[in-house]
């Protein structure tokens, strides 16, 4: 079994804890489904949020999905002028037999513009 990394992002409509839980939870669910993953396949997940998001920790959404024994960490994105606002990004380290080229990176809604080269 190989260690792989899967990326994803979502742009929130507003900075509210419930909305963040909903959107980040949906993003994580889609990442798991598209890559045929279960919580046991997760090694760790990094979450980053743009500086304009401070209503909650994105990792809280993972815990609410039942991802409770996986190391999670949150960090703040660089505050770059002109960057897309209200974005949560995910970098999940996984165990998978899939070749690297077959990993499905998930960029939801407007966040697909962030990585047109790998967004599926």
Secondary structure as the mmCIF struct_conf table of DSSP 4:
data_model
#
loop_
_struct_conf.conf_type_id
_struct_conf.id
_struct_conf.beg_label_comp_id
_struct_conf.beg_label_asym_id
_struct_conf.beg_label_seq_id
_struct_conf.end_label_comp_id
_struct_conf.end_label_asym_id
_struct_conf.end_label_seq_id
STRN STRN1 UNK A 2 UNK A 11
BEND BEND1 UNK A 13 UNK A 14
HELX_RH_AL_P HELX_RH_AL_P1 UNK A 17 UNK A 34
TURN_TY1_P TURN_TY1_P1 UNK A 35 UNK A 36
HELX_RH_3T_P HELX_RH_3T_P1 UNK A 39 UNK A 41
STRN STRN2 UNK A 42 UNK A 49
TURN_TY1_P TURN_TY1_P2 UNK A 51 UNK A 52
BEND BEND2 UNK A 55 UNK A 56
TURN_TY1_P TURN_TY1_P3 UNK A 58 UNK A 58
HELX_RH_AL_P HELX_RH_AL_P2 UNK A 59 UNK A 64
TURN_TY1_P TURN_TY1_P4 UNK A 65 UNK A 66
BEND BEND3 UNK A 69 UNK A 70
STRN STRN3 UNK A 71 UNK A 76
HELX_LH_PP_P HELX_LH_PP_P1 UNK A 77 UNK A 78
TURN_TY1_P TURN_TY1_P5 UNK A 81 UNK A 82
HELX_LH_PP_P HELX_LH_PP_P2 UNK A 83 UNK A 84
BEND BEND4 UNK A 85 UNK A 86
STRN STRN4 UNK A 87 UNK A 96
BEND BEND5 UNK A 97 UNK A 98
HELX_RH_3T_P HELX_RH_3T_P2 UNK A 100 UNK A 102
STRN STRN5 UNK A 105 UNK A 105
STRN STRN6 UNK A 106 UNK A 108
HELX_RH_3T_P HELX_RH_3T_P3 UNK A 109 UNK A 115
TURN_TY1_P TURN_TY1_P6 UNK A 116 UNK A 118
STRN STRN7 UNK A 119 UNK A 119
#
